[in-house]
Amino acid sequence: MRIAVEGCGHGTLNSIYASIQKSCQINRWNGIDLLIIGGDFQAVRDTYDLNGMSVPPKYRSIGDFHEYYSGKRTAPYLTLFVGGNHEASNHLWELYYGGWVAPNIYYMGAANVLRLGPLRIAGLSGIYKGGDYNKPHYERLPYDLRTVKSIYHVRDLDVRKLLSVRTQVDICISHDWPKEIVWKGKWQQLFRFKPYFETDARSGRLGSLAAQRIMDRLRPKHWFAAHLHCKYAALVQHENDLKTDIKPETLPGSVANESANGVKNADEIDIELESDQGQSPPATPENADVSESLRSELPASFRRESSASLPHPVDIVNKITNFLALDKCLPNRRFLQILNVESISNSPQPSSVPPHRLQYDKEWLAITRAFSSINPVVRLFRRLFLFDEDGHPSHTPQLYGEAQYRRLIEAEEEWVEKNLVEAGQMVVPQNFELTAPVYDPRINIQTREQPKEYTNPQTVAFCKMLEIKNFFDAPEEEREERRKSVAERIPRSDGTNRSYHSGGRGGKRGFGSKEKGGRGVGRSEWH
């Protein structure tokens, strides 16, 4: 299958699609089968969604996604994306299990495995931050300055679900780079171009521990990422220790337009980046292992002694993963790659003839059902949490081990086979519906009014199909009470409480920012 891979989206769909079209014209290709975007997609439907996105006010932009959401434009290629750290998080929250954000544009949810023709594709949204890893998805509108950031942090529950996959996948997508992946490619060239990466890489702080663990477990043929705004290719050999058996500087996969055997792939497009010549090369890298003092601060599930309780899955046999990270869509940046991908997953498919339809994955649906008794949000587990002074949960209950979940998943696979596979319900339905109002250019882009919380009909339908509880729904009375309680919890500078003005869309609701220097969004004013 011919797929296009884009780094960060940043609300530039028109330019991305135009670049693909131009590449296809130059190479006389009849289009592509799939576009993958590695996060920071920014599915901003209207002006209010900007208040659900962690971005300083001066960088706010409505982007062009709203044109696809409203129906003004239609995506010319099937588009699949994961979430990053600059998203309209309130919109993506509606689709925790995945769903269409616009016709022909599919969000993979917090974590997912899907199938397209012969390909089996896994995805993990968000970025890793240890302090939030063991918490539930407790963030609900209206967001404060803490929750607008923590909402996109990767959670243990979603990682455990991906680690429960025991059969081969072809592609994994993440926003973060897997931890230590930097040492598997041309790290010297990377540090010349991005010198400030070196300190984090040498200290073991560059990359996601969660993504690293998933890569070690699933061993996909291809891993695509974004986030760090540069192109970087690496090759991971799972059978042996790459640091001792293969020199990263000579890996054939270190150049993204070369295949694993070092042969140039004529079907791949390399959009050149600015030259990095003239910079001084860094010293030879030290051991990139995580120090014991740093490792002791990690969640228990990431410590070495917390290895899988079951042996490595016998059906995951791939030995080499080709890693590729790409830049954001700007002139003279390497943001796009087009390549042919062959399946190694050997998954039976109803049809392998294009055009392919996006399909659910049998094993993943079984995993979803097996974990469905766990509320991914905070409400039903409230008595089991410790809370900080802001009312945010500080930990989650201990989950079962892998062996226990394996038995549950095997039983659920039988349920999925009987109720969905045999019933012919494995094709993802084209059931996109508008939830928020479409973009109105008359509303000031700097409005402080926060978006409303919506129940997405796609999530309702998915939960109904799997016969699981929908935790991403709430009565309007509860939502209104939450908005009021959050507003009342924020004190004014004069010692009184800030009031929350409800009413219509024109009311004053939510937060804005006054920048106080640095890289953060500064203090927030409530009205």
N, C-alpha and C positions, 0 to 999 in steps of 0.2 A: 504494500500500500504506500502511496505517496502522501507524506504528511509534511506540514509546515510547522515549525516551532518558533515561537516568539518569546522574548524575555518578558519584561514587565509591560503591561498594557498601557497603564496611565491614561485611560480614556481616549485613546487615539485609534479607534477601530477603522475609521475611514482610511487613514494612512497605511495601516497594517494590511487591510484588504487590497488597497491599491498596489502596494509593494509586491504582494503575492501575484496579483494579476499581471503585473509587468514582468515578473520572473517567468511566469508561465508563457507569456507571449514571446519572450526572448528565446526560450528553450523549446517552443512549439509543443508545450504540454497542454493536454485537455483538462486543466484545472488540477485540484488536489482532492484527496479523500477526507482530510481532517486538518484543522488548525488547532494547535495546542498553545495556550497562553499561560505562562508560569506565574501568574499572580499580579497583584496591584492592578487588577482589571478595571476597577472603579465603575461598578454598575450603578451609576447615579441616575435615578429616574427623574428627580425633580430637585429644586433648590434645597428643600428641607433635608434631603439625603446627605447633603454636604456636612450637616451637623452630626451625622452618624459616622463620619470618616475622620481619622486622626491625621490632620494636616493643618499647618499654620494658616491663618486666614489669608496671608499674602499669596499663598500658593493655590488658593481655591480656583477651580475651573470646572465648569459644568461638563466639559468633554463632549463626546458625540454619541455615547451609548444611548442617551434618551431618544435619539432618532430611531433606533432599532426597537426600543421598548414601546414606543408609541405606534410603531408600524409605518412611520414615514420611510424608513429603509428596511431592507431585509438582508440578513447576513448571506453573502454569496457562497460561503463554505460552512459546513458543519464545524462549530467552534466549541472547544472544551477547555475549561479553565479551572484552576484552583485559586483560593483566596490568598492574599498577601497581608501586608501590614498597612496598606493604604487603600482601604475598601469602604464602600457604603455598607458598613457592617450590619446595620439594621435590616437592609435588604437581604443580605446573604443569610442572616440568622433565620429568616423565614423558611429557608431551604436547607436546613441542617443535614438532611439526608440526600441532598442534591435535587436539581430541578432546572427547568428552563427559566432564564432571566429575560429572554426575548425569543421569538421564533428562531430556531436553528442555532441558539447559543445556550450551552448547558454548563451550569456550575456543578462541580463534583461534590459539593458539601464539605463538611468538616473532614471526612475521610470516606473513601469509596473505592470500589472496583467495578468497572464496566467493561463491556465487550463491544467491539465494532468490527464487523467482519471477522477475520482471523485473529485480530489483536485483542489482547486482554490488558487493560489499562488501570493502574492503581493511582490514587491521588491523595495527598495530604495538604490541607490548607493551613495557613498561618505561619508564625515564626515561633521558635522555641525560647522560652524564658522559664528558668527553673522555679522561680517563686510562685508561678501560677500553674505549673504542670500538673500538680496533684489536686487541683480544684475542679469543681464542676463548671459548666457554662452558666455561671450565675448572673451574667450581665443582662440587664433588661432596660429598655427605655424608660425614662430619659437617662442618658449616659452622663456621668461626671467625667472629670479629666482623667480619672484613673480607669474607669471601666471602658471608656472609648478606646483605650489602648489594650487593656487586658483581654478584651473580647476576641482579639485575633491571635492570642497566644495558644499554642498547641497544648492539648490536654491528654493526660494519661489514658483516659477511656478510649479515645479515638485511635491512639497509637496501639493500644492493646488489641483492638479489633483488627488492625492491619497485620499485627504480629501473629494473629490467629490464622491467617491464610497459609495453607499448607500445599498449594499447587502453584505451578510456575506462572508468572506474569511476564508480559513482554516489555511494558513501559511503566515507569513510575514518574510522577510529577510532584514536585514540591516547590515552594517559594524559596525557603532557606536552602543553602547548600548543606549536604551531609557533613558532619564534623570530620576533619582530617582529610577530606577529599582534596584539599589544596596540595597535599604532598604526593598525590597520585598523578599529577600533570606537570606542566612546565612552570613550576612555582617561581623560578628565578625570573622568568619573563613577566609573570604576574606581578611580582613585587617591584619590578622596574616601572611597570605601568601604574600600579596602585601601591606605593610604598607604605602607606599607613595600614595595609593589611598585615604586614609582616609581624608587628608586635602581637596582634591578636592571634595570628597563626602560631607563633612560637610559644605563646602562653596557653594554647589549647582552647582559646575562647572564640575562634572563628568557626562558625558552622553550627548545625543543629545536632545534638545528641540523639534526638528522636528520629530524625531522618537517617542518621548513620546506622542506628539499630535496625531500622526498617530495611535499609539497603543490604545490610549483612544477612538479614533473614530472607527477604524475597528474591534477592539476586536477579533483578530484571536485566534484560539485554540492554535497555536504554534507560537512563535517568536524566530528566530534564529539569532545570531549575532557573532561577532568575535572581532577584533581590539585590545583588551587589553591583549591578549596572556595569558589567563588563562581560566579554566573551571568554570562556575558559573551558577547556576540554581536558578530560582525564580518563584513565582506564584503570579499573579495579579488578584485580584477579583474586577471586574468592578462595581458590583452592590452596594457594600458598600465601605467605606473608609478602606483600608487595614491596615493603621497605627493604627486605633482604634479598629477594629473588629477582626483582625487576627495578631498573633505574628509572625513576619518573621522567627524567629528561629525554629518554630514548623511547618512550612508549609510542607505538604506532597510532594510538587513538588520541595523542596529545594535540593533533591538528584536527579541527572539527570536520573538515571536508575530506578526511581520510577514513577508510573503513578499518575494522579491527586488524586486518592483515596488511595494513599499510598501503593498500591500493586506492588510488584516487577514485572517488565516486562521482561520476559525471552528472548525476541527478541532483547534487547538492549545491546550494547557492551560498557563497561566502561574501557577505557584505562587509567591506573593509572598515576597520576602526582607525583612529588617528595613530600615527607612529609613536612608539615609546622609546625611540633611540635617544641617546644623550644622557640618560639617567645612570647613576652609579649602581652597579649590581650589589646586592646585599651579601653578607657573609654566608658561608655554607650553613644550611639549616641544622638546628639541634634536634634532639629527639622530640618528636611532636606528641608524645604520649601525655595524657592528662596527669598532672602531679597528684600524689596521694592526698595532699591537703585540699586540693580543689575537688577531687573525686569525693571526698568525705562530705562535701557540701551538697552533692547531687541527690535527687530523689532516689529512694532505695532501688527502684526498678532499673536505674542506670548504672548501678555499681557492678563491678565485675563478678562478684560472688552471686549476683542475682541472674544467673544464666537461665536459659529456658529449661523448664522441668521435663520437657520431652526432647528426644533427639531431633536433629535437623530434619525437616520433612524430606522424605525420600523422593517426592515428586518435584522438588525444586532442585534442578540439576545444572542450571547454567553456571559457568565458571568465570565469565568475564562480563562486567558491566561497563558500558560506554557512557560516561558522564558528560553532559554539555550544559553550560550556563550561558545565557545570552543577555544582551544589553536591553535598554528601553528604546522605543521607536523615536529616534532623532536622526537628523542628517549626519552622514559620515560615521555612523555607529553600527556595530555588528549586532543587530537585533533579531535577525531572521535567518533561519536555516531550513532548507527544503531537502528532504531525504527520503529514500525508499526504505521501508522497514518490513522485514519478513518475520513472521510469527515463529516463536519457539515454544509457545504454551500448549500446542496440540489440543486446544479446546474445541470440542465439536460445535459447529455453527450451523444454524438452520439454512443459511445462505452465505456463500462466499463470493457472490457476483455483485459488483457495484450497481447502483448506489447502495451503500450499506446503511442499515438502520442501527441506531444506538440501542443496546440491549442490556438488561440487568445480568448480573453474574450470579449463578446458582449458589456458589459457596459463600459469596458476600451476603446474599439475602439470608442464608442460614446463620451467618455470624451476627447479622443485625437482629434477627429474632432471638438468638441466644443471649445477647446483651440487652434485650429490650426491657428487662425488669429493672434495669438501672436507669434512674431518672437523670438525664444529662444536664438538667438545670437544677436549681437549688431547692425548689419549693417542697417536694416530698421528702427530701433528706434533711430538712432544716434542723431537726432535733439532734442530728448526728454531727453537726459542724460546730467548730469553734469560730467565733466571729471577732473581727478586729473592731476598732473604735468607730469605723465608718460603716459597720454592718456587713462587711464583705466576708465570705467564708474563708477560713485559713487552711482547711484541709478537707479531704474527702474520705469516706470509709474505705477500708481495704477491700480490693476486689479479689475474686477467686484466682487461683493459679491456673496455668495453662492446661494442665491435665484435666481439671474439673470442667473447664469450658470446652475442651475437645469433645468430651462425652455429650455435652449439650448440643454442640454444633453438628455432630454426626446425626443426632436425632432430628434436628431441625432441617438438615439436608433432605431427609426423607419427606418431611412436610412440604418443603419447597418443590420437590420433584412431583409429588402427588397433586398439589393444589395449584401450582403455577406453571411448571414445565409442561406437564401433561395437558394442562388446560390452555396452553399457547399464550400465556400472559407474560412472556419474558421480554418482549419488545417495549422499550420505554415509550409511553404514550405521548403524543403531541398535544399536551394539555395545558399549554401556557395560558395564563390569564393575567390581566392587569390587576394589581392590588393598590398601589399608590397612584395618585393622580399623575397625569403626564406633565411634562415640563411646561411651566408658564414663564416666559422671559420677562414678564412684568414684575416678578418677585425679585427683590434685591438679592444678589448672590451672597451678601454679607448678613443675611437675616440670622437672628439668633434663635429662631423658633425651631425646636426639634421635631423630627418626623413622628408620625403616629406609628404604633405597632400594629401590624396586620397579621392575620392568620392566612397563610398561603394555601389555596385549594389543592395545590400539588402535594404538599406535605400531608394534608388530610387524606388524599387519595392513596398515597404511598402507605401510610399507616393502616388504612383500611384494608389495602391489598394484603399486607403482611399480618393483619389482625394483631397489631401492637398498639399500645397507648400512645396518643399524640401529646407529648409534653410541651409542644410549641404552640399551644393555644391557651387562651385565657378569656374569661368574661370581660366585657368592656368595663364593668364596674371595678374589677380588680386592676385593670390597666390604669384607669383614672385615679384610683387610690394610690397606686405606685407613683404616678407622676406628682401627685400632691405631696406624698411623704418624702420624696427625694428633694423637692423644692424646699420643704420646711426644715430639712436637716442641714441645709447650707446657711450658716449665719451671715448676716450683713456686716459690713464694716462698722456700723453704728451699734452693733450688739443685738439688733432685732433680727427676726427671721425674714428670709426672702420669700415673697409670695409667688404663687404660681397662678398665672392667668389662663384659665381654660377658655372654652368658647370655640369659635370657628377657626378656620385656617389663618385668619388675619391676626389672631391673638398672639401675645408675646409668650413664647414657650421655649425653653431650652437654654443653651449656653452659647456664649461667644467668647472671644479671647482677646486679651491685651498682651502683646508680646513683651517679654521681660528679658530679652537677650537669650543667647545660647541657642540650642537646637529644639527646645521644647515649645509648647504652645502658650506658656505663661499662665497667669492667673485667669480664672474664669469669673465672669459676672453673670449672676442670675437676676431675672426680672419677674 
